[in-house]
């Protein structure tokens, strides 16, 4: 259906435009603070891993 295909392309175009606007918007001070806080917690080992790729014991859990 041609109208369905046009609708899909329209949605894709809108998503791409929104993504570009978000990239151009930049980061706020609070965004930067949150990013830095998360990084400090990760580096200091105070934050639990967010992914099984970060947890070396996750493979052991899968094997047992």
Order of alpha helices (4+ residues) and beta strands (2+ residues): alpha-alpha-alpha
